[in-house]
């Protein structure tokens, strides 16, 4: 079978990356519809969100590194099949039980796909700059598109409870066919024994020793950014409806879209900068945007909330990309699936746990008070992350030889897209 050129294959994988996140965000605008139809409580709504995250984390912790052993394509193919089945369950959902089953299966498939997709993007990247842009922009473009398009469907399309999932199902089917033409980018090293297979699948987040320092330094950035993203997706719709009085689902979706769209645009424009520069811009923008958005909520000023969302979205992208770039620079090609799965374990724990807690406490202390506490938590993380980054840069400056007038040596990382070309990454 003729395989796609690596550059074309790169864009197929990028489209898959976007669509996986698109599908994960699409149910959010439909939750009020389900709640009205089946009459379930806010606690049940939180449980529907939590079951998705729980199954995704289980998948990340068990099969996250599988693509490093059996190849990227088999893992992605199985994940897409599971996502197609989950879309069928969404279409057929007639109770909370079926809805939770659909979200659980979607979480399982998304967890299997996320680390593998990121690794495949890096494997196939035409240039490091384009690869960096896509790894930062694809999640935010997918989340933004899922929220906005589903909101439009809920407000204006016929049978919105079914149509959005049918469209996603068709797109996943097309991507599954296209995936058959994508070349394999990871060597199939297999397993040395049944014990090796078992230990690989035991739930755990593993980071190779040579990557551990960069990973730990990036954790505050990962947690701060995805915690803020969780705030927008968990409480954002309630804020828009109850604080600003927006009842139109399409308008509410577009207001949530602003944060993620700003992140996507920033990812494309900031990608040429080094990791330190991204973090130096990202942390203040993340913190400042969160404060401006909070001010808009407390003052019930929608324009101020929108401005804050734009600034916070830019900070999200720059901070997340800076952290991811620092990890990518230290990660061997044959361990990318494992490392990127660990990245998304940290990210989605930060994305989900505060959101679940907020969903449980909002009915007890009030919406505005919950948002204040959530933003304070994000600000604390941003300050810790900024201090860690500043400390690392100071140590790096002190360790640099005073007479280093020559350029630093380059480390060459094999590019798995073709056997005879490499990417130079300057450390």
N, C-alpha and C positions, 0 to 999 in steps of 0.2 A: 504494500500500500504506500502511495506517495505521501510523504509528510510535508507539512507546511514549512516554509522558510522560517527560521527562528524569529525574524522580526514580525511576521504575520502571526506566528504562534504566540508571541508576546502579547499582542492585542487581543487575541482570543482569551488568554488567561486573564488579562486585565478586565475584559467584559464580564468574565465569570466572577471575578473578585467583586466587582461593583454589584452584580445581580444577587450574589449571596447576601450582601449587606442590605440591598434593596428589599429583598424578601423578608429579612429579619425585622425591618422597621415597618413594613406594610400593615401588619395587624394593628399597630398602635392607634391610628385614627378610627378603627372599627370597634374598639373596645366599648365606647359609649353605646354603639348600636347593639352589641351583644348584651350589654348590661340592661338596656331598656327591653330587649326582646326576652331575655331569660330571667331578669330580676335578681341578679346575684349582687353580693355586697362588695364594698371596696376591698375588704380582706381577700375575697375570692379573686378579685382583679389582680391584687398583689401576688397571689399564689400562681396565677396564670403566667405572670411575668417571671416569677422566681423559678418555676419548673423549667422554663426555657433555658435560663442561665445555668441551673444546676446540671442539666443534661449536657449542655455545651461544655461546661468545665470538666465533667467526667470524660467526655470525648477528647478534649485537649490533653488531659492528664494520662489517658491510656493510649490513644492512637496518634498522638501528636507527632511522635518521632518515627512513625511507621514508614512514611515516605522516604526516609533516609535509608531504609533497608530493602523495600520492595519497589521503589520508584514512585514518582509523583503521580503519574497518570492513573494507576489503579485506585489510589486513594481518592483522587478527584472524581473519578467515574462513579465510585460507590457513593460518595457524598452527594453527587448530583441526582443519582437514582433515588436516594432517601429524601432529598428535597422535593423531587417530583411527587413522591408518595405523600409527603406532608401537605403539599398543595391540594392533592385530591381529598385529604382529610379535612382541610379547611373548607373546601367547596361543599363537602357532605356534612359538615358540622351542624348538628341539631340540638346540642346540649353542651353544658360546660365540660363534661367529661371528654367528649370528642375534641373540643377546642384545646383542652389541656394535652390530649394525646398528640394532636397536630403540632403544638408548640414544643412538646418534648422531643418528638422526632426531628423537628426542624433544628432544635438546639444540638442534638446529637450529630446531625449532618454538618451544621455550621462549624462546630468544634473540630470535626475531622478536616474540614476544608481550609480553615483560616490560616493555620501555620503552614500548610502545604502550599496554598496559593501565594503567600508571601515569599516562601522559598523559591517557588517556580518563577515568580516575577523577577527576583534577583538573579536566578539562573539564566533567564532569557533576556535580561535587560540589554537593549542596544548600547546604552551608555550608562554609567553609574548615576548621572544626573537625571536621566529619564526614569530609571528604576526607583530612585529616591522620591521623585515626584509622584509616581504611581502608588508606591507603598504608603505615602502619606495621604494622597487625594482619594484613592479608591474607596476606603472605608467611609469617608465623609460624604463623597458623592453618592454612594449607595444609600447611606442612612438618610441623607437629605432628600434624595429622589423618592425613596420609599414612603416617607412621611408626607411629602407634598403631593405625589401622584395619588396615593390612597385617599388623602383628604379631598382631592378633586373628585375622585370616583364616588366617595361617600355622599358628597353634596350634589353632584350633577349627573352621574352616570346611572343607567338603569341597572337594577340588581347589583349594587356595589358590594354586597356581602359575598358575591360569587365572582363577579367579573374580574376584579383585580387579581385574584388567585389563578383564574383561568389564563389571563395574560402572562403572568409569571411562569406558570406551568409550561406554556408554549415556548417561552424564551429559554427556559432550562432544557427543554427537549432539544432545541436547536443547538445550544451550547454543548450538550452531551455528544451530539453527532460531530460537531466541530472538534471536540476534544480527541476524538479518534485519530485526527490528522496532526495533532500536536506531537512533536518529537519528545521522547523521554530525556530529561535533563539530569537525572540523578543515577549514579551507578547502582545497580541492583546487587547489593552485597549479601542479602539474605540473612540467615541466622545460623550460628554455629551449632546450636542444639535446641532442644525443646526448652531447656532451662533458660537459654538466652532469649527465646521468644517470650517466655513467661515473664521474665524480669523486665523486658521491654514494655509489656502491656500492663504491668502492675501500675496502678495510679500513682504518679509522682511527677513533679516538675524538676527536670534535670537540666543543668547548665554546665557545659564543660568548664574545667578549671581555668583554661586560658581566656574564657569569655566572662567569668564570674565577676571580676572587678568592674568591667564596663556595664554589666547587667545590673549589679547592685547600685551603681551610681545613677543608673537610669530609672530605677524604680520610683523615686519621688515624682519624676516627670510623667511616667506612665500612669501612676495613681491619680495625680492631680488632674491630668487632661481627661481621662476617661470618667472620673468622678463628676466632673463638670458636664460631660456629655450625658451621663446618667441623670443628672438634675434636669436637663432640658427635656429628655425623653420621658422621664417619669412624672415630674410635676409641671412640665411646660404647658401641657394642654389644660391642666387645672388653673394655672396662673392666667393663661390667655382668656379662659372662659369666665372665671370668677372674679379676677382682679380687673381685667380690661373689658369684660362684657362682650367678648367675641363669641357668637353662637354659630356662625357659619363655619362648617368643617373645613372648607377649602381655605378660607382666610386663616383659620387656626393652623392648618398644615403649613401654609406659606410662612407664617410667623416663626414656627419651629424650623422651617427650611433655612431661614436667614443665618442661624448659627452655623449649621453644617455647610451651607453654601460658601460662607466666608472662609471656613476652614479649607474647603476644597480649592478655592481661588488662591488663597495664601500658599497652599502646598505647591501649586504650579509656579508661583513667582519667587518663592524663597529657596527653591531646591538647589540653586547654584552656590549657596552659602555653606560654610563649614558648620559642623555640629555646634561648636561653641557660640558662633554668631546667632544661630537659630535659637539656642536656649537663652542667650542674653536678651533677645527681643521677645521670645515666647513667654517667659515667666512674668515680666511686668504686664504684658498685654493680657495674659490669662487672668491675673489678679485684678488688673484695672477694669477689664470688661465685666468680670463677675460683680465687682462693686457697683459699676454703672447700672448693670441690669437690676441688681438688688435695689438701687435707688429708684429706678423706674417702678419696681413693684411697690415699694413703700409709699411713693408719691402718687401711685396710680397714673403714671405718665407713660403712655405707650411709646411715643417717639424715643424717650430716654432708654426704655427697655430694648428697643430695636438697635439703637446705637451700641448699647452694651453687648448685645448679642453679636454684632459684627466684630467688635474689638475682641471679645472673648473667643469667638471662632478663629480669628487670626492667631491668637495666642495658643489655642488648642493645637492648631496645625504646626506652628513653629516649634512648640515644645515637644510634641510627640515625634516630629521628624528629627529634631536634634537628638533626642534619646535613641531613636531607632538607628540613625546613622552611626552613632558611637558604638552600638552593638554590632551592626553589620560589619564595620571595619575590623572587628576582632573575631568574627565567626568563620570557621573553615567551611568550605562549600558542602562537604559531606555531612555536616551537622546543622545545616540551616533549618530543616524541618523541626528538629528537636528544640533549637533555641527560639525560633519564632513562635512555636506553640507555648513555650514558657512565657514569652512576651505577652501573648494574648490571655494566658491564665491570669497574670498580674493585672492586665488591662480590664478584663471582664469581671474579675472580683471587685475591682475598684468601681466599675460601671454599675454593678448590680447590688452589692451589699448595702451601700448607703441609700440607694433608691428603694430597696425593700424596707429598710428601717424608716425612711421618710414616709413611705406609704402606710406604715403601721402607726406612726405617731401623729400624722397630720390631723387625724380626726380628734386627737386628744388635746393638742396644743394650738391648733390653727394653722392655716396655710402660710401666712406671712411669717409667723414665728419659725415654722419648719424651714422655709427658704432662707431665713437669716442664719439658722444653725448650719444648714448645708453649705452656704457660701463661706461662713467662717471656717469650716472644715477644709474647703478647697483652698482658701487663702493660707491656712497653716501649712498645707502640703506644698504650695507654691513657694512659700518662704523657705521651708526646709530644702526643697529642691534647688532653689537659687543659691543657698548657702553651700550645699554640696558641690554644685557646679563651680562656684567661685573658689572653693578650697582645692578642687582638682586642678583648676587652671593655675592657681598660685604654685602648687607643687610642681606642675609641669614646667612653669617658667623658671623655678629655682633649679630644677634638675637639668635644664638645658645648658650645655656648655657655654661659657661666656664668649668663647671665640668661635662659635658656630656661625661662620659666615657663609659656608657652603650649604647647598640644598640638602635636606634630609634624605636618607636612602629610601627607596621605594620597596614596598612588599608587593609581590605579584600574586594575585589570587587567580587560580585557573577558572576560566569561564567554561561552564559545562555545556553551553549551547553548541559549541563546536570543539573538536579535539585539538585544534592548532591555533587558538587565539586566546589572549588573556587580557584581564583588566588590571590596570595599575591603580592601587589605592594608596594615597599618601597618608602616612601615619603622623 
